[in-house]
């Protein structure tokens, strides 16, 4: 199903931490959005043709709203323009895009929900919608600016790692799991590639089913530019090579399907 471009309306924008902003937008995409999907957001600057793919942090179907939490990555990346928008402003978006996390598979299981850096926000809606026996949210930050921490605490047991050791375990999310001696039957993770590589290896060594989101590696978000391909075990029927397009085939993959 081709997603239509629509004009979303900004409802609320706030800064959560250095360079981290939260924006609630009113849009039709909220009707069908699922945890783990993303939207492509366009700036109103005609010189930027490609949208920015931003993961969905929260979904409010009743109000028809989506929350995105994003990092401003530089002056000319589009995210700077998003951060300057105010309530009532409009911006073009396409969504929801990609496949979400298959959270219904977690019923009755002990689960790790793992997020690192700007892979932290998409874990929130997943935590809200997941029904499982034991929900362990393991999130990694650079420092004491632990954005979304309160929201996570309302939705599961929270374990935090920080690179500088200012909060929780010093190190990364895998260090937090080891320090707290945590165990799980299933893993859902989103974050930078080195983190996902470590989680994938841990999951395979321990025979744990693991779903990972590769959302940080996209450009266009609609399968056109092929800048976001990842190596896969099977051949892609479009190109007959071992590639998958993260935005179209993902961003969520079974960890055993992809090579990192």
JOUR-V695914 format. One line per field, one symbol per residue. ss: DSSP state (2 for helix, 1 for strand, 0 for the rest). phi: phi as a letter, one per 40 degrees, with the letter a starting at -180 (. if undefined). psi: psi as a letter, one per 20 degrees, with the letter a starting at -180 (. if undefined). A space follows every 10 residues. Layout:
ss->???
phi->???
psi->???
This chain:
ss->0000111111 1111111001 1111110222 2000000111 1000000000 0111100111 0000111111 1000000022 2220000001 1111111010 0022220001 1111112220 2222222220 0001111111 1000000022 2220001111 1100000011 0022222222 0000011111 0022222222 2222200011 1110222000 0000000011 1100000000 0011122220 1111222110
phi->.ccccbccbc cabaccadgb bbbcbcacdc cbcbdgcbbc bbcccdcbcc cbcbcccabb cccgbbbbbb bcbicbcgcc cdcccbdgcb acbbicbgbc ccccccdgbc bcbbbbfccc dccccccccc bacabbcbbb bcaccccgdc ccccbicbbb bbccgcbgcc hbcccccccc fcbacabbaa icddcccccd cccccbfbcb bbbcccbbbc gbgccfcbcb cbccccccbf bcbbcdcccb ccbccccbbb
psi->pppqproqpp gppqphrojp qpppqpqhhh hjqqpirrqp pqrjoiiohp rpppqpgqpn hgilqqpppr pojrgkihhg ggiiqrphqq qprprqqaqa pmiiiipjrp qpopqpcjjg gihghghhip orgoooooqp rgbimmqjgg gghijapppq qqhjjhpbpp cahhhggghi lqqqiqppqp aqghghgggg ggghhjlppp pqpkiikqfh ijjhikikqq prhrqpigik rmqqphhghb ipqphihqp.
